[in-house]
Amino acid sequence: MEISKADWVRNTFIDDGYAKGYFLMGRNNHLGWYTSRQRALIPLDERFRYPTSLRRVLNQNRFQVAINRDFRAVVEGCANRPITWMTPRLKEVYHLLYATGWAVSFETWQGNELAGGILGIVIGGAFIGESMFYRIPDGSKVAMVKLVEHLRQRGFLLFDAQLQNPHLERFGADVVSASKYRQLLAQAIRKPCQFL
């Protein structure tokens, strides 16, 4: 019996990868699954924070938020950096995941110009952040704040940012062990949440 494309994508990338706590990276034209000893999580409760200067930007309403308005441009924006793990093959995978309803782009716009965005995978009540970028200053930061608000409103349990860095720490990101992450992920993906 022939498997459908949607089932193949789910089996290959969701069930055997993301849902087990792995994430994809491309290196030297090779695409593989990776994990880490610790995972960075963006809190979806009162621990989430952001700089006062960003609060002023938010109050100015300079950006409009959209979901999947230009998924392809967000993928290209995330890949457009001097050193990237987002190979052409990985970009193809993201487009497959998008076409089958697993990948999403959360975007900020100024008029008709894409200001920034966050690329992620959605499984139940888990949002797995893959990458983010900006073209206009504060574009990705505003996307982060608005995405957290969106996930809270939709009842999501987990916002996985994968690897900790100083930028994420400014938003209250904390790290948990790989075993704790898998426990939280298993709980989150069982919760039926609607991202769109």
C-alpha positions in Angstrom: 0.0 0.0 0.0 1.4 3.3 -1.1 1.9 6.0 1.6 0.6 9.5 1.0 3.0 12.4 0.8 1.4 13.9 4.0 1.8 10.6 5.9 5.4 10.3 4.7 6.2 13.8 5.9 4.6 13.1 9.3 6.4 9.8 9.7 9.8 11.1 8.6 10.0 14.5 10.1 7.4 14.8 12.9 7.0 11.3 14.5 10.6 10.2 14.0 12.2 13.6 14.6 10.7 16.7 16.2 8.2 14.8 18.4 11.2 12.8 19.9 13.1 16.0 20.7 15.4 16.2 17.7 15.9 19.2 15.3 17.3 19.3 11.8 20.5 20.9 10.7 22.4 21.0 7.4 26.1 20.8 7.4 28.4 20.2 4.4 25.5 19.3 2.2 24.4 16.7 4.7 21.0 16.9 6.5 20.8 15.3 9.9 19.0 15.1 13.2 20.6 16.7 16.2 19.9 17.2 19.9 21.7 18.9 22.7 22.2 18.2 26.4 20.2 21.3 27.3 17.3 23.0 25.5 16.4 26.7 25.7 12.7 27.4 26.4 10.9 30.7 26.1 8.5 31.0 29.1 4.9 31.4 28.3 4.1 32.8 31.8 5.1 35.8 33.8 8.8 34.9 33.5 8.7 36.1 29.9 10.3 39.6 29.7 11.7 42.1 27.2 13.6 45.3 27.4 11.9 48.6 28.2 13.1 50.1 24.9 11.1 47.4 23.1 8.0 48.3 25.1 8.2 51.8 23.5 8.5 50.3 20.1 5.4 48.1 20.7 3.4 51.1 21.9 4.2 52.9 18.7 2.5 50.2 16.6 5.1 50.4 13.9 4.7 46.8 12.9 1.8 44.7 11.7 1.7 40.9 12.5 0.9 38.2 10.0 1.0 34.4 9.9 2.2 32.7 6.7 1.8 35.8 4.6 5.2 35.0 2.9 6.5 31.7 4.3 9.1 31.4 1.5 10.5 34.9 2.3 10.9 34.0 6.0 12.8 30.9 5.1 15.1 32.8 2.9 15.5 35.6 5.5 16.5 33.0 8.1 19.0 31.4 5.7 20.5 34.7 4.6 23.5 35.0 6.9 27.3 34.5 6.4 27.3 31.1 8.1 24.1 29.1 8.0 23.0 25.6 8.8 20.0 26.1 6.5 21.1 24.3 3.4 19.1 24.1 0.2 17.9 20.6 1.2 16.7 21.8 4.6 14.8 24.7 3.0 13.1 22.1 0.8 12.1 20.2 4.0 10.7 23.3 5.5 8.6 23.9 2.4 7.3 20.3 2.6 6.4 20.8 6.3 4.7 24.0 5.4 2.7 22.4 2.6 1.5 19.6 5.0 0.6 22.0 7.8 3.5 21.5 10.2 5.7 24.5 9.6 4.6 28.2 10.0 6.0 31.6 9.7 5.1 34.3 12.3 5.9 37.7 10.6 6.2 41.4 11.2 5.6 43.9 8.4 5.9 47.6 7.8 3.4 48.3 5.0 4.4 45.9 2.2 7.9 45.3 3.5 8.7 42.2 5.5 10.4 43.4 8.7 11.2 40.1 10.4 9.9 36.8 11.3 10.2 33.5 13.2 10.1 30.1 11.5 8.7 27.2 13.6 7.2 23.8 13.7 3.8 23.3 15.4 2.9 19.9 17.0 -0.1 20.0 19.3 0.6 22.5 22.0 4.3 22.8 21.2 5.9 25.5 19.1 9.5 24.6 18.1 11.3 27.7 17.0 13.7 26.9 14.2 15.1 30.3 13.3 14.4 34.0 13.3 15.6 37.1 11.3 15.0 40.7 10.8 15.4 43.2 7.9 14.2 46.2 9.8 15.5 46.9 13.4 13.2 45.4 16.1 11.3 43.4 13.5 12.2 40.0 15.0 12.0 41.3 18.6 8.4 42.4 18.1 7.7 39.1 16.4 8.9 37.3 19.5 6.7 39.3 21.9 3.6 39.0 19.6 4.3 35.3 19.1 4.4 34.7 22.9 1.1 36.5 23.2 -0.4 34.4 20.4 0.8 31.1 21.9 -0.7 32.1 25.3 -4.0 33.0 23.8 -4.1 29.6 22.0 -3.2 27.6 25.1 0.2 26.4 24.0 2.4 24.8 26.7 5.8 24.9 25.1 8.0 27.4 23.2 11.2 25.6 22.3 14.0 27.9 21.2 16.5 25.0 20.9 19.9 26.6 21.8 20.4 29.3 24.4 22.1 32.6 23.5 22.4 36.1 25.0 19.6 37.4 22.8 17.1 34.8 24.1 18.2 35.3 27.7 16.9 38.9 27.4 13.4 37.4 26.9 13.7 35.2 29.9 14.7 32.1 28.1 15.9 29.3 30.4 17.5 26.0 29.8 16.3 22.5 30.9 18.0 19.2 30.6 17.4 17.0 27.5 15.4 14.5 29.6 13.2 17.3 31.1 12.7 18.7 27.7 11.5 15.4 26.3 9.1 15.1 29.2 7.7 18.6 28.6 7.5 18.0 24.8 5.6 14.8 25.3 3.0 16.5 27.4 2.7 19.5 25.0 2.3 17.6 21.8 -0.7 15.7 23.3 -2.6 18.9 23.8 -4.8 19.8 20.8 -4.0 23.5 20.0 -4.8 25.5 16.9 -2.0 27.8 15.8 -4.0 29.4 12.9 
